[in-house]
């Protein structure tokens, strides 16, 4: 491997660890108050603290047993008692004490960063590590038990055999609830983490209209596609797999630490052989597994695109049925499915290759203990029990060293998931920051809709839509926006709302609670009839009588007759016609009671009589109105007309002057 290749590999690893840190650290430590090395340091300090507490607890337990049940200690826990005595009578005792003090001091020094319940997350992780340590301690003891049990069988010591067998059974009885509790706390910490991360992503996604600025359905934009999958599936996989790998690393470290000394004491040759072949096999599999990361990344994206296509059909079932568009929808869905299948076939090939390499290394590991330990055994240098113990210790150390190798498939999928989730998070945060920066000089709040010398272009450039527009809509004033299709009427509304930014000039508008937009196709939320009516206001503000009165005002009382329970949940976009939806949107308007309202062809599906009635309701409430529409009947409800002529040109006229300028046959 050349220097450049090594540098690129190190850079990729560094970038991936950085992505993981940006996703994982905030749950445990705030990013703006702690560095990455401090996060890693606290993870290590956690092991020091838990290890120190376990050592103190074991010391106290053995002291109590030696005082009150010395026979029990001698028969069953003699090895543990001698190990603890050796630790405290040598420099190891000082070393463990020093590490515990360092660990506890690290958490004390970071106490300010552990507020907002972050200390609870660390406490739960500490409990999990404590249980891991207990289980690994039991496993290490089982190696000695297996040695003595085997020797008792070989030497036909019946009484000693059954005594050791009872100890063996007790180990499993003790280990089972510990392991089950560890699984419970792991799942519990995982769901707490997922809930926290999902809420954080949703908050960023909904801030500064990042959800609107993103184009999540562009299959070519792989860093923001399918935000629904990022916030649901990817967060679930990330939190679960992060804990799985973190706890797996802790488990591997503890397994290695508790068994390597045993293996070293039995055979140094076997220990060196294990290190040699583990290093070789891991290096090969990691290099081969890099290809899996990209394939898994693409698989997640193609699966999400396929699912979105099916959801799109479900959400637009009636429109597709009216068009008899089953064939093109089927072809598009099958195309997306084809991408899933094609990429998965490639994934199968690489998974088979890596699985064959992994199994080859595992099979090779089964021969090393026999080949190396056979010589001292046949020479009579060790007994058969020591041979069995060496096999057990070898398998335990091997599993810890091969932690990455045995999970190369999961690691590749996890790495792809981290890249997708972190890319989405970074993009959303970037858009939020950009929106905040762009909004401040261009937009401001006021008591009117005031546009001054605004030049409007599409967000990604292109032909100018409006050139040097200036207008002012005060309270109670009513403005009609007209013009041919494609001239920029809806784009003007986007600028007023703040969805689009003028390239030059400024826009002043009322605060969000005083300004309400109603589009041609009203937005129908997933909820009850009560929630539909009150949206976006709090439904508790209104009584049932108020809601029914508003429905009567907008001529929708028949809905109450069909659904007398206002809390009923239905598929409202399918049940209600477009005209009923537009009237329901006017009901929302009346309940929210804004001072300014913008209507984008909001009565296009209604007859002239109902339209006149709804505009009379707005007039009675003395609201300022900006309407976009094509119907000539709308002119009667407005004071002035803004005509967009195309190519950026426009003219602003009083209603009477505008009528005089029109062909009578067209008005």
N, C-alpha and C positions, 0 to 999 in steps of 0.2 A: 504494500500500500504506500503510495507516494505521500509526500508531505502535504500537497494540496488536497489530496483525497481525505487524508486524516483531518485536515483543518475543516473541510466541508462537512465531514461526518460529525465532528465535534460541534460545529455551528448548528447543524440540524438538531442534535441532541440538546444543545443549550436552548434553542428556540422552543423545542417541545416542552422542556422543563419549565421554561418561562410561561408558556401557555397554561400549563397545569397549575403553576403557582398563582397566576392571576385568577383562575377559577376557584381553586381550593382554599387559598389562604384567607380570603375575606370572612369565611365561615368561622375561622379560628382566631385570626388576627386582622385588623384593618390594614389595607394596603398602604394607606397614607401615613400610618404610624409605626409600621414595622417592615423591615427589609426581609428579603427571601432567606438570607442566612439566619436571621433570628427565628423565622418560622421553622426551619430545619433544626436549629439549635434547641427549640422548645420540644420538638419531637424526640430528640435524643435525651433531653433533660427529663422527659416523661418516663423513659426507660430507667434512668438513674433513680428517680423518685420511687417508682413502683418496685424496682429491685431492692432498694434500701428498706422499704417498708416490709417486703416479704422476708428479707433476711432477719429483721428485728422480730417479726411475728414468729418465724420458725425458731429463733433463739429462745423466745419466751415460752413457746409451746414445749420445746424439748426440756427446758429448765423445769417446767411444771411436771412433765411426765417423769423426769428423773427423780423428782422429790417424792411424788405420790405413787407412781407406778414404775419403779426401776426395772422390774422384770419385763414389762411390756417394751420399754425402751431398748433393753438389751437384746430381746428376741426379734423385734420387728424394725426398730429405728436406729440400730447401732451404727449403720453406715452414715445416716444423716447426722447423728450426734457427733461422730468423729469428724465429719466434714466441717460442721459449724465450729467445733473446737479448734480445728486447724486454721480456719479463716481468722478467728478472733485472736489466736496466739501468734499470728504472723503479720507481715506487712499488708496482706490482703484485707485485713480488717480496717486498717487505716485507709486503704484505697477505696473500699466500698463506702466507708463513712464520708470520705472527701467527695466522691461522686454524688452521694445523696445530698450533701450540703450544696454542691454546685447546682444540682437540679432544682432543689427547693428555692435556692437564691435566684435562679433564672426566672421562675414563675413569680416570685415576689417582686423582682425588678420590673416585670412586664404586667403588673397587676392593673395598671390604668388601661392597658390595651385589652384586658379580658372582661371589660364591662359589657353591658347589654347582653347578658346571658352567655357570653362566649366561655366563661369559666365552666358552665354546665357542659358544654361540648367537650372541653378538655377532661372534665371529670368522668364523663361517660367513656371517652377513649381510654382513660386510665384504668377504669374497671375492666374494659375489654382486654387491655394489655396484662392486667393482673391475672385474669383467667387464663390467658395464653401462657403466662409464666408458670402458673400452677399445673396446667396440663402438660407442658414440656418437662417440668420437674418430675411429674409422675411417669412420663415416657422414659426419661433418663433412668429412673429407678427401676422401670420394667426391664431394662437391659440387664441390670444386676440380678433381678429376680429370674429372668430367663436363663442366665448363666447358672445360678444355684439350682434352679429347677431341673435343668438338663443334667447337671452333675449328679443330682440326687437320683435321677432315673438311671443314669449309667452305672452308678455304684449301688443301686437297689436299696437306697435308704428310704424305707417306706414312711417312717414317722417324720423325717425331715422333709420328704416330698410333700405330704399333706399340709404341713405347717406353712411351707412356702406357697403352696397352692392357695391357701386361705388368704395370704397376703396379696397374691396375684388378683384374686377375686375382689378384695377390698379396694384395690387400685381402680378397678373398673367401676365399682359402686360409687367411689368418690369422684372419679373423672366424669361420669355421665352427666350429673346435674351441672357441673362446672362448664362443660362443653355446650350443653343446651342453653345455659344462661348467657354464655358468650355469644351464641347465635342470636338470642333474643335482643341483647343490647346492641349488637351490630345492626340488626334490622331497624331497631328503634332509632339509633343515631342516624342511619341512612335516610329514614323518612323525615326526620327533623331537618336534616341537611337539604334534602330535595325540596321540602316545603320552603325553606329559607331561600334557596337558590332560585326556585321558580318564581317566588314573589318578587325577588330582586330583578329578575329578567323581565317579568311582566311590567313592573314599575318603570324600568328603563324603556321598554317597548312602547308604553303608552305615554311617555313623557315627550313633550315638544313635538308631538305628532310624528315620532319616528316610525310608527306603524304605517303612516301614510307615505312618508318619503321613500321608504324601502320599496323595492319591486320584488316581492318574494316569489313571484310565479315565473320569473325569467329563468329558464333552464340553463342559460349560459352563465348566469351570475351564481357561482357555486358557494360564495361566502355568505349569502343571505337567503338562500332558497328555503322554502317551507318552514317559516318561523314556528308554525304549530308543532312540527316535529321536534324542533330544537328545544322548545319549552316543555314538551311533554316527554317524548321518548329519550331524547339526548340527555336531559337532566336526570331522568331516572337511571339511565345506564351509567352516567358519569358518577353520580353519588354512590351507587351500589358498587361499581367496579373500583372506584377510588378507595373505598373502605376495604374492599376485598384485597386489593393489591397492597394497601398500606398495612393492613393486619397480616397479610401474607408475608410481607417483608419483615415485620416484627417477629412473626412466627419462625421464619427462616433464620433470623439472627439468633433468636433464643435457642432454637434447635441446634444450630451450629455451635453456639457457645457452650451448651451443656453436654454435647456429645463429642466434640472434637478432642477434648482432653482425654476422654475415655478411649477413643480410637487411637490417639497418639500414644497412650500408655500401653496399648496392646501391640500395635505395630506401626512403626514410623514409615516403613516401606509402603504399607497399604495406604497411609495418609498421603504421602507424596504422590503415589500413583493416582489417587482420587483427584487431587488438585490438578494434576497434569491433564488427565483426560477430560475433566469437567471444563477447564479453561478452553481446550481445543474445541469441544463440542458446542459450547456456548457461543464462541466467536463465530463459528460457521453458521449456526442457526440464526443468530442475530442479523448477520449479513443477508442471509436468504430471506429472513422475515421482513426486511424493509419493504419488499415489493407488496407484501400483504397490506401495509398501511394505506397505500393509495387505492388498492382494489376495494378495501373495506370502506374507505371514504366515499368512493363512487357508488358502492352498493347501498349505503345509507341514503344517498341522494336520489338514486333511481327508485328505491322503494318508496321514498316520500313523494316523489313525482307521480308514481303510479297510484298511490293512495289518494293524492289530491285530485287526480283525474276522475276517480270514482266518486269522490265527495262533490266534485263540480257537477257531475251528472245528477246526483241526488238533489242538489240545490236548485237545479234548473230543469227538473223533470218535465214540468208542464210545457215550458217553452220548447224543449226538444220534441215533445209529443206533438205540439201544434205544427212544427216544421217537418214532422216525420224524419227527423234527423238521426235516426238510430244507426244508420250505416256509417256516416263519418265519425260519430261518437265512438262506435265500436272500433273503427280503424285506429283512431287516436289512442284509445285505451289499450288496444293490442300493441301499438307501437311502443307505448310506455312499458308495457309488460315485457316486450321483446328486449328492451334495454336492461331490465331486471334480470332476465334469464341469461342474456349474453354475458353480462358482467359476472353473474353467479357461476357460470360455467368456467370462466377464467379463475374465479376464486376457488372452485373445486380443485383445479389442477394444482394451484400453488399450495393449497391446504394438504393435498395428498403428498406432494413433494416434501413439505416440511414435516408432516406427520411421519413419513418413512424415515427421514433423517433423525427425528426425535426418538422414534422407537428403536432405531439402530443403536443410538447412544445408550438408551436404557437397557437394551439387551446386553450390550458390551459391559455395562456396569455390573451385571449379574455374575460375570465370570471373574472379575478382579479379586474378590475375597477368596474364592476357591483356589485360584492360581497362586496367589501370594501367600495365603495362610496355610495351604497344604504342606509346604516345606517345613515350617516350625512344628506343625501338628504331628506329622509323621516322624519328625526327629525327637518327639517327646518333650519339646520345650514348652508347650501349652496343653491344657486339657481341653476336652470337647466343649465344656461349658464356656470357656474363654473363646473358643472358635465361634460358638453361636452368638456370644455377646459382640464379638468383632463384626459378625454379619449384620447384627441389629444396629450397632453404632454406625457402620458403614452406610446402611440404607438411610438412616436418619440424616447423616451429614450430606449424603448424596442428594437427598430430596431438597435440602436447604440450598445447596450449591446450584441445583438445577431448577430453582424456582422460576427463573425467567424462561428457561428452555421449555419446561413443561406447560407454560402458559403463553407460548409465543403467539398462538392464534387469538387468544383473548386479549393479549397485550396489543396486537395489531389493530383489533377492532376498537379497543379502548383509546389508542392513540388517534385513530381516525375520528372517534367521537369527541375527543378533547379538541381537535383542530376545528371541527364544525361548530361546537358550542362556543369556544373561545372566539372564533371568527365572527360569529353572530353577536356575541356580547360586545366585542370591540367595535363592530360596525354600528350597533345601536347606540353605544355611548358616544361614538364620534359624531353621529348625526344629531344626537341630543345637544352636544356641545356646540356644533355648528349652528343649529337652530337658535340656540340661546344667543350666540354672537351676532347672527344675521338679523334676528328680530329686533334687537334693541335700537339700532339707528334708523331702521326703516319703518317700524310700526310703533304706535303709541296709543294710549287709551285717552278717550275724551268723551264729550257729550254729543258728538255728531259723527257722521261718516264723512271724513274730510280727506280728499285725495288731491295732492299737489304735484303737478308736473311729473306724473308717473309714466315711465316707459316700461311696457310689459312685454316679456319674451317667455317662451316655454322654458322650463327649468334647465333643459339640456341645450339651450341655444335655439337656433332655427330662426324663422322669419318673425319679424316684429308683429305683435298682435295689436297693441295700442300705443300710440305715440303722444307723449306730452299731455296726458289727461289730467284735468283739474275739475273737480266738482265738490259740492258740499251739500249733504242731506241732513237738515236739522230735524229736531223733534217735530212730529206730526206731518212732516213733508212726505210726499209720495212721488217716486220716480219710476218710470217705466223704461226698461232697456229693450230695444228692438234692433233688428238687423237680420240679414240673410244667414242661413245656416253656415257654421264654420267661421263666422266673423270674429268670434271671441267673447260672446256673451257670458258663457259659463266660466271662461278664463278670468273675466273681470270679477266674478263672484269669488273665485279662488283667491284672487289678490285681496279682495276686501276681507275675506276670512283669515288671511295669513297663510294659506296653504302654498301660495306662490308669492315670490318676492319681486317687486319691481326692480329693474336694473338701475333706474334713476328715479328720484323723487321720493315721496313719503306717503304713508297711509295712516290716518288716525281713525280709530273706531271705538265704539263703546266697549265696556268690559263684557266678558263672555256671558254673564247673567242677563245683561240688557240687550243682547243681540242674539237672534235665533235664525238659523238657516233651515229652509224646508226645500229639499230637492224634488225633482219631478217624480222619482220613484222613492217614496219615503223609506227610511230605514226601519225595519221591523226586528226588534230584539228577540232573543230567546227568553221568553218569560210569559207571565200571565197578561190578561187583558188590562188589569190595573197597571202593571209595569209598562205596558205599551203606551198607555195614555199619559202617564206621568213622566216618562223619559224626556230629558235626563234628570229631572228633579226627583227629590226624595218622595216616595209614594206615601209616606206617613203624613205628609202635609195636607192630604186631601181626604175627605170623607167619601163614603159611597154615594151620598146624595149629590155631592159636588161633581163627581165623575159622571153620574147619570145625567145630571143637568147639562154638562158640557156635551155629552153624546147627543142629547136631544137638540142642542143648539146647532150642531153640525150635521143634523139629520141622519143620525146613526142609531136611533133608539131601537131599531129592529135587532141590532146586535145584542143589546141587553135582553131582549125577548128570547133570542136564541141561547144566550149564555148569561143567565141571571146571576151566576156566581162570577164575580169579577176576578177571582183568583184562579180561574180555570186556565190551564196552559194548553195551547193548541199550536199547530203549524200555521201561524197567522198569514204569512205571505202566500200560502196556497189556498187558505180558506177565504180570505178577503180579496175582492176584486181590486184593481188598481184605483178605481174611483173611491171605493170604501177606504182604502189605505190613505188616499190623499185627504179625505175628510177626517180620518183619525189623526193625521198629522196636524190639521188645523185645530183639532181638539187639544193636542199637545201644546200648540201655540197659546191657546186661550188659558190653559192651566199654568204654563210657565210665566205668562204675563211679562214678556220682554217689552222694552220701549222701542226697539228697532227690530224689524223682521225683513228677511230677504227670501223671496220666493222665486225659485227657478222652475218656471212652467209648472207650478204646484197645483194648477187646476186644469191641466191639459186633458185629463180623463173625465172631467165633469161637464154636465150640460150647462148652458148659459145661465139658466135660472139658479141652479145651485151655486155656480160661480159668483153670481151677483150677490146672493145671500151671504156667502162667506166673506166677500170683500166688505159688505155692509157691517159685518161683525167687527172687522178690523177698524173700519171708520168710526164705529161707535166707541171703541176703546182708544181712539185718538193715537194710533200707533204710526210711527214712521215706517214707510214701506218702500222697498226696492223690488220691483217685479221684473222678471224676464219672461217674455212670451211672444207668441206670433198672432194671437187673436186680436182683432181690431176692437172687440168689446172691452178689452182691458183698459183702453185709453180713458174711458169715462171715470175710472177710479184713481187717476193719477194727475198730479199737478204739472209735471214736466216729463219730457221724453229725451233719453239719451240714445241716439241712433248711431250704431257702429256700422261704418261703411266698408270695412275691409281694408287690408294693407296698412293698418294702424290709424286710419282716418276715422273721425267721429264728429258729431255735432250735438249740442245740447240746446233744446228748445222748449219753451212753454207748450203746454198741450194744445192750446188754440192755434199757435203759430205752426206747430207741426201738422195739425189737421189741414190748414190752409195750403201747406206745401205738398200735400199728397194728392194723388189721382183719386177723385171721389169714388171711382169704381173699385178701388183697391182698399178703401177704408170701411 
